Amino acid sequence: MADKKPVENEDQRRRKLFNELLENIEKQVTIDLKLKENMEYLFKYSTNSSRSKVVEDKVEDIRELYIEAESLQGEGRAIFHRLFGTEFED
C-alpha cells in the first residue's frame, strides 16, 4: 500500500497540470477571438477619419491582447513541459 501512494500523488499532480493546461488553452482561445474581433473592427473602420480616436483605442486594445496572449503562451509551454517532463527553454 505504501507503493501505491506515490503513484496516486503522481497521478494527481499530472491531472492537476493537465487541467491547468486545458484552462490555459481556453484562455488563449478567448484572447485569440478577442484579437480577431478587434482586428476586424480596426480593418473595417481604419479608413474613416472621423473615427480615428476609436481606431487608436482599438490599436491599444490589440496591443494589450497580444501581450496577454504571449504571456499565456509562455505559461502554457511551462505547464506542458512540467506535465510531460520535457526540456524547457524560454
C-alpha positions in Angstrom: 0.0 0.0 0.0 2.9 2.3 0.6 4.0 1.8 -3.0 0.5 3.0 -4.3 0.6 6.4 -2.6 3.5 7.9 -4.7 1.7 6.7 -7.9 -1.6 8.3 -6.7 0.3 11.5 -5.9 1.9 11.5 -9.3 -1.4 10.9 -11.0 -3.0 13.7 -9.0 -0.1 16.0 -10.0 -0.4 15.1 -13.7 -4.2 15.5 -13.6 -3.7 19.0 -12.0 -1.2 20.0 -14.6 -3.4 18.7 -17.4 -6.3 20.8 -16.1 -4.1 23.8 -15.8 -3.0 23.3 -19.4 -6.6 23.0 -20.6 -7.6 26.2 -18.7 -4.6 28.0 -20.3 -5.6 26.8 -23.8 -9.2 28.0 -23.2 -7.8 31.4 -22.1 -5.6 31.5 -25.2 -8.6 30.8 -27.5 -10.6 33.5 -25.8 -7.8 36.0 -26.3 -7.4 34.9 -29.9 -11.1 35.5 -30.6 -10.9 39.0 -29.0 -7.9 39.7 -31.2 -9.8 38.6 -34.2 -12.8 40.8 -33.4 -10.6 43.8 -32.7 -8.6 43.3 -35.9 -11.8 43.0 -38.0 -13.1 46.2 -36.4 -9.9 48.0 -37.0 -9.8 46.9 -40.6 -13.4 48.0 -41.1 -13.1 51.5 -39.6 -9.4 52.4 -40.1 -10.2 54.3 -43.3 -12.8 56.5 -41.7 -11.0 59.6 -40.4 -13.9 60.7 -38.1 -13.3 57.5 -36.0 -9.6 58.0 -35.5 -9.9 58.1 -31.7 -11.9 54.8 -31.8 -9.2 53.3 -34.0 -6.5 54.4 -31.6 -8.3 52.8 -28.8 -8.7 49.6 -30.7 -4.9 49.6 -31.5 -4.2 49.9 -27.8 -6.7 47.0 -27.0 -4.9 44.9 -29.6 -1.5 45.7 -28.2 -2.7 44.7 -24.7 -4.3 41.5 -26.0 -1.1 40.5 -27.8 0.9 41.0 -24.6 -1.6 38.8 -22.7 -1.5 36.2 -25.5 2.3 36.0 -25.3 2.2 35.6 -21.5 -0.4 32.8 -21.8 1.6 31.0 -24.4 4.7 31.1 -22.1 2.6 29.8 -19.2 1.2 27.1 -21.4 4.6 26.0 -22.5 5.8 25.8 -18.9 2.8 23.7 -17.9 3.3 21.4 -20.9 6.9 20.8 -20.1 6.2 20.1 -16.4 3.4 17.8 -17.4 5.4 15.8 -19.9 8.8 16.1 -18.2 10.4 17.6 -21.3 13.2 20.2 -21.5 12.0 23.8 -21.0 13.9 26.6 -22.7 12.4 30.1 -22.9 
